[in-house]
Amino acid sequence: MKNYSAHGINDFFICCGYKGYVIKEYFANYFLHTSDVTFDMQNNQMEVRTRHAESWKVTLVDTGDETMTGGLLKRVERYGRDEEMFCFTYGDGVSDVDISATIDFHKKYGKSLLH
């Protein structure tokens, strides 16, 4: 997501299947995870000292444990219906793809973009 964000893409749809609740809990507590925080246990208080949050909008979609690629696209379609284009990738890969160049290539040749 940070790589996409570096290319100006900050709106994400995450397909949640197996253990999707862990992903939801992570994002529900993202602000806390990325901040310096002081907990005053005696007074039951929390103070956020310094925060760092990404400029992301993240939609988490329950897509099921067994859903294949086409089904994933179908289940998130309603949330991105108004988008001019979108990128689609799996989160378990590691690469150094130049996302901006890939998008520009597809725009130049008028092709649909699936990444």
C-alpha positions as CSV (number, residue, x, y, z in Angstrom):
1,M,0.0,0.0,0.0
2,K,2.9,2.3,0.7
3,N,4.2,1.7,-2.8
4,Y,0.8,2.6,-4.3
5,S,0.6,5.6,-2.1
6,A,4.0,6.8,-3.4
7,H,2.4,6.9,-6.8
8,G,-0.6,8.9,-5.6
9,I,-3.0,6.0,-5.1
10,N,-4.5,6.3,-1.6
11,D,-7.9,4.7,-1.9
12,F,-7.9,0.9,-1.2
13,F,-10.3,-2.0,-1.2
14,I,-9.0,-5.0,0.7
15,C,-10.5,-8.4,0.1
16,C,-10.8,-10.1,3.5
17,G,-11.1,-13.9,3.5
18,Y,-9.3,-16.1,5.9
19,K,-8.7,-14.3,9.2
20,G,-10.2,-11.1,7.8
21,Y,-11.1,-10.1,11.3
22,V,-7.3,-9.7,12.0
23,I,-7.1,-7.2,9.1
24,K,-10.1,-5.3,10.4
25,E,-8.7,-5.1,13.9
26,Y,-5.4,-3.9,12.6
27,F,-7.0,-1.0,10.7
28,A,-9.5,-0.3,13.5
29,N,-6.4,0.3,15.7
30,Y,-4.1,1.8,13.0
31,F,-4.0,5.2,14.6
32,L,-2.9,3.7,17.9
33,H,-0.4,1.4,16.2
34,T,1.3,4.4,14.4
35,S,1.4,6.9,17.3
36,D,3.5,7.6,20.3
37,V,1.2,7.1,23.2
38,T,1.4,7.5,27.0
39,F,-0.8,5.3,29.1
40,D,-1.4,6.5,32.7
41,M,-2.5,3.3,34.3
42,Q,-3.2,4.8,37.7
43,N,-5.6,7.4,36.2
44,N,-6.9,5.2,33.4
45,Q,-5.9,7.8,30.8
46,M,-4.3,7.7,27.4
47,E,-2.5,10.6,25.7
48,V,-1.5,10.5,22.1
49,R,1.9,12.2,21.9
50,T,2.9,12.1,18.2
51,R,0.8,10.6,15.5
52,H,1.7,9.5,12.0
53,A,-1.2,8.3,9.8
54,E,-1.2,7.6,6.1
55,S,-3.6,9.6,3.9
56,W,-5.4,6.4,2.9
57,K,-9.1,5.5,2.6
58,V,-9.4,1.7,3.2
59,T,-12.5,-0.3,2.6
60,L,-12.4,-3.8,4.0
61,V,-14.7,-6.2,2.1
62,D,-15.7,-9.7,3.4
63,T,-15.0,-11.9,0.3
64,G,-15.0,-15.4,1.9
65,D,-12.2,-17.9,2.4
66,E,-12.6,-19.8,-0.9
67,T,-13.3,-16.9,-3.4
68,M,-11.2,-16.9,-6.6
69,T,-9.9,-13.8,-8.4
70,G,-13.1,-13.2,-10.5
71,G,-15.3,-13.5,-7.4
72,L,-13.1,-11.1,-5.5
73,L,-13.4,-8.5,-8.3
74,K,-17.2,-9.0,-8.4
75,R,-17.5,-8.6,-4.6
76,V,-15.6,-5.3,-4.5
77,E,-17.1,-3.9,-7.8
78,R,-19.9,-2.0,-6.0
79,Y,-17.4,0.1,-4.0
80,G,-15.3,1.2,-7.0
81,R,-18.0,1.4,-9.6
82,D,-17.5,5.1,-10.1
83,E,-13.7,4.9,-10.6
84,E,-12.2,5.6,-14.0
85,M,-9.7,2.8,-13.4
86,F,-8.3,0.6,-10.7
87,C,-5.3,-1.6,-10.0
88,F,-5.8,-5.1,-8.7
89,T,-2.9,-6.9,-7.0
90,Y,-2.3,-9.6,-4.3
91,G,-0.8,-8.4,-1.1
92,D,1.6,-11.3,-0.7
93,G,3.9,-10.5,-3.5
94,V,7.1,-8.4,-3.4
95,S,8.1,-6.3,-6.3
96,D,9.5,-3.0,-7.4
97,V,7.0,-2.3,-10.2
98,D,6.8,1.3,-11.3
99,I,3.1,1.7,-10.8
100,S,2.9,5.2,-12.5
101,A,4.7,3.9,-15.6
102,T,2.4,0.9,-15.7
103,I,-0.7,3.0,-15.5
104,D,0.7,5.4,-18.2
105,F,1.4,2.5,-20.5
106,H,-2.1,1.2,-20.3
107,K,-3.6,4.7,-20.8
108,K,-1.3,5.3,-23.8
109,Y,-2.5,2.2,-25.5
110,G,-6.2,2.5,-24.4
111,K,-6.0,-0.9,-22.6
112,S,-7.8,-1.8,-19.4
113,L,-5.5,-1.9,-16.4
114,L,-5.3,-5.0,-14.3
115,H,-2.2,-5.1,-12.1
